[in-house]
Amino acid sequence: MSTQNTNIEVLVADESHEKYVDTILTTIEEAAKVRGTGIAKRTHEYVFTKMREAKAVIAIAKMPDGSERFAGFSYIETWGNKQYVTTSGLIVHPDFRGLGLAKRIKDLTFSLARTRWPHAKIFSLTSGKAVMKMNTQLGYLPVTFDDLTDDEAFWKGCEGCVNVGVLRERNRKFCICTAMLFDPEEHLPAKIPQEVLDRINRLDGKVAHSAELRD
């Protein structure tokens, strides 16, 4: 079935999208094999939690026959007590590539991150030319690895990459990937719908209330 005239919606994911999680994980894994790179291993529960917490963006294709298909995905991670943010796991299903979908997902994920953590530094480690181009368009600049988070949980995610030996040999100062960092004063490239902002406020309110109860 042709996908050229398919209507594709890019939106902030929620609980209703859990049915796509396993397909997302498989698509990410298969893409890594094709590129010959490693990936940070993510579980079904991990990705579903990102959806539930409004920290993920998903693309859903409305097919001509009335069915819906997973088309793309990305999620947000925070590091160093939320002083640093990454938009991670950007993937477009092979059937929907060449339609400009990666840029739409990147724009919304970036706007979501900037809206939730407006003072955080957003960074990227990538060896992909297309991702570098999108990052540059959003205002990222090349930086050294010293400018990135020192959160050990982030760097542990590099253990699954085939180039981790280079990273270790260089004491995390250099690797195959290019480090890029965003200046948080830039403009947002996509608008977050008010209903999503309301949902985020409810989620953040629950977290704050739970913290008060623990204290």
C-alpha positions as CSV (number, residue, x, y, z in Angstrom):
1,M,0.0,0.0,0.0
2,S,1.4,3.4,-1.0
3,T,2.1,5.9,1.8
4,Q,2.7,9.0,-0.3
5,N,-0.7,10.4,0.2
6,T,-1.2,9.2,3.8
7,N,-2.3,11.6,6.4
8,I,0.2,11.5,9.3
9,E,-0.5,13.1,12.7
10,V,2.4,14.0,15.0
11,L,1.3,14.4,18.6
12,V,2.4,14.1,22.2
13,A,1.9,10.4,23.2
14,D,-0.3,9.2,26.0
15,E,-1.5,5.9,27.5
16,S,-3.6,5.1,24.5
17,H,-0.5,4.6,22.4
18,E,0.9,1.7,24.4
19,K,-0.2,-0.7,21.7
20,Y,2.6,0.7,19.5
21,V,5.4,0.2,22.0
22,D,6.7,-3.2,20.9
23,T,6.7,-2.0,17.2
24,I,8.6,1.1,18.2
25,L,11.3,-1.0,20.0
26,T,11.6,-3.4,17.1
27,T,11.9,-0.5,14.6
28,I,14.6,1.2,16.6
29,E,16.6,-2.1,17.0
30,E,16.4,-2.9,13.3
31,A,17.5,0.6,12.3
32,A,20.5,0.3,14.6
33,K,21.5,-3.0,12.9
34,V,21.3,-1.4,9.5
35,R,23.5,1.5,10.6
36,G,25.9,-0.8,12.3
37,T,25.6,1.1,15.6
38,G,24.5,0.2,19.1
39,I,21.6,1.5,21.0
40,A,20.6,2.2,24.6
41,K,18.4,-0.7,25.5
42,R,14.9,0.3,26.4
43,T,12.1,-1.8,27.8
44,H,8.3,-1.8,27.1
45,E,7.7,-0.3,30.5
46,Y,10.3,2.4,30.0
47,V,8.8,3.6,26.7
48,F,5.3,3.3,28.0
49,T,6.2,5.4,31.1
50,K,7.5,8.1,28.7
51,M,4.1,8.1,27.0
52,R,2.2,8.2,30.3
53,E,4.3,11.1,31.6
54,A,3.9,13.2,28.4
55,K,7.6,12.8,27.6
56,A,7.3,11.2,24.1
57,V,6.1,12.2,20.6
58,I,4.5,9.7,18.3
59,A,3.5,9.9,14.6
60,I,0.4,8.0,13.6
61,A,-0.5,7.4,9.9
62,K,-4.1,7.4,8.9
63,M,-4.2,4.9,6.1
64,P,-6.6,5.1,3.1
65,D,-8.5,2.0,4.2
66,G,-9.3,3.6,7.6
67,S,-6.7,1.8,9.7
68,E,-3.9,3.4,11.7
69,R,-0.2,2.6,11.7
70,F,2.8,3.6,13.7
71,A,5.0,6.0,11.6
72,G,7.6,7.5,13.9
73,F,8.6,8.2,17.5
74,S,11.0,10.1,19.9
75,Y,11.2,10.6,23.6
76,I,12.7,12.9,26.2
77,E,15.2,12.2,29.0
78,T,16.5,14.5,31.7
79,W,19.9,14.4,33.3
80,G,21.8,16.2,36.1
81,N,18.7,17.1,38.2
82,K,16.9,18.3,35.0
83,Q,19.7,20.8,34.1
84,Y,20.3,18.8,30.9
85,V,17.8,17.4,28.5
86,T,18.1,15.1,25.5
87,T,15.5,14.2,22.8
88,S,16.3,10.6,22.1
89,G,15.3,7.6,20.1
90,L,14.2,9.5,17.0
91,I,12.9,6.9,14.6
92,V,10.8,6.8,11.4
93,H,9.3,3.6,10.2
94,P,10.9,2.6,6.8
95,D,7.5,2.8,5.1
96,F,7.1,6.5,6.0
97,R,10.6,7.8,5.3
98,G,11.2,10.5,2.7
99,L,8.1,12.5,3.8
100,G,9.8,15.0,6.1
101,L,8.4,13.2,9.1
102,A,11.7,13.1,11.2
103,K,11.7,16.9,11.1
104,R,8.1,17.2,12.3
105,I,8.8,14.8,15.2
106,K,12.0,16.5,16.1
107,D,10.3,19.9,16.1
108,L,7.5,18.8,18.5
109,T,9.8,16.9,20.8
110,F,12.1,19.9,21.0
111,S,9.2,22.2,21.7
112,L,7.9,19.9,24.4
113,A,11.3,19.7,26.1
114,R,11.7,23.5,26.0
115,T,8.2,24.0,27.4
116,R,8.7,21.7,30.3
117,W,12.3,22.6,31.1
118,P,12.8,26.1,29.7
119,H,16.1,26.7,31.4
120,A,17.7,23.3,30.7
121,K,20.4,22.8,28.2
122,I,19.4,20.4,25.4
123,F,22.1,18.4,23.9
124,S,22.7,15.7,21.3
125,L,25.3,13.1,20.5
126,T,24.9,11.9,17.0
127,S,26.8,10.6,14.0
128,G,23.9,11.1,11.6
129,K,24.1,13.8,9.0
130,A,20.3,14.3,8.9
131,V,20.1,14.7,12.7
132,M,23.0,17.2,12.7
133,K,21.2,19.2,10.0
134,M,18.0,19.3,12.1
135,N,19.9,20.2,15.2
136,T,21.6,23.1,13.4
137,Q,18.2,24.4,12.1
138,L,16.9,24.4,15.7
139,G,19.9,26.4,17.0
140,Y,22.2,23.6,18.3
141,L,25.9,24.4,18.1
142,P,28.9,21.9,18.1
143,V,30.5,21.6,21.5
144,T,33.1,19.5,23.3
145,F,32.1,16.5,25.4
146,D,33.0,18.5,28.5
147,D,30.1,20.7,27.8
148,L,27.6,17.8,28.2
149,T,26.2,16.3,31.4
150,D,28.4,14.4,33.7
151,D,25.4,12.3,34.8
152,E,26.7,8.7,34.8
153,A,23.3,7.4,33.9
154,F,23.5,9.1,30.6
155,W,27.0,7.8,29.7
156,K,25.9,4.3,30.7
157,G,23.6,4.4,27.7
158,C,26.7,4.5,25.4
159,E,27.7,1.0,26.5
160,G,25.5,-0.6,23.8
161,C,27.3,1.3,21.0
162,V,29.9,-0.5,18.8
163,N,32.1,2.6,19.3
164,V,32.2,2.6,23.1
165,G,35.8,1.5,23.0
166,V,36.8,4.8,21.4
167,L,34.8,6.7,24.0
168,R,36.6,4.8,26.8
169,E,40.1,5.2,25.3
170,R,39.5,9.0,25.0
171,N,38.2,9.2,28.7
172,R,34.8,10.5,27.4
173,K,36.5,13.5,25.7
174,F,35.9,12.3,22.2
175,C,34.1,9.7,20.1
176,I,32.7,9.1,16.6
177,C,29.6,11.1,17.5
178,T,29.4,14.9,17.3
179,A,28.3,16.7,20.5
180,M,25.8,19.5,19.9
181,L,24.2,21.8,22.5
182,F,21.2,24.2,22.3
183,D,21.0,27.7,23.7
184,P,17.8,27.8,25.7
185,E,17.0,31.4,24.6
186,E,16.0,30.3,21.1
187,H,12.4,30.3,19.8
188,L,10.2,27.2,19.8
189,P,9.6,25.6,16.4
190,A,6.2,24.1,17.1
191,K,3.3,24.9,19.3
192,I,2.3,22.6,22.2
193,P,-1.6,22.3,22.3
194,Q,-3.3,23.7,25.3
195,E,-4.8,20.3,26.3
196,V,-1.3,18.9,26.4
197,L,-0.1,21.8,28.6
198,D,-3.1,21.2,30.9
199,R,-2.2,17.5,31.1
200,I,1.5,18.3,31.9
201,N,0.4,20.7,34.6
202,R,-1.8,17.9,36.1
203,L,1.1,15.4,35.9
204,D,3.6,17.9,37.5
205,G,1.1,18.6,40.2
206,K,0.8,14.9,41.1
207,V,4.6,14.6,41.3
208,A,4.8,17.6,43.6
209,H,2.0,16.3,45.8
210,S,3.7,12.9,46.0
211,A,7.0,14.5,47.0
212,E,5.2,16.5,49.8
213,L,3.6,13.3,51.1
214,R,7.0,11.6,51.2
215,D,8.5,14.5,53.1
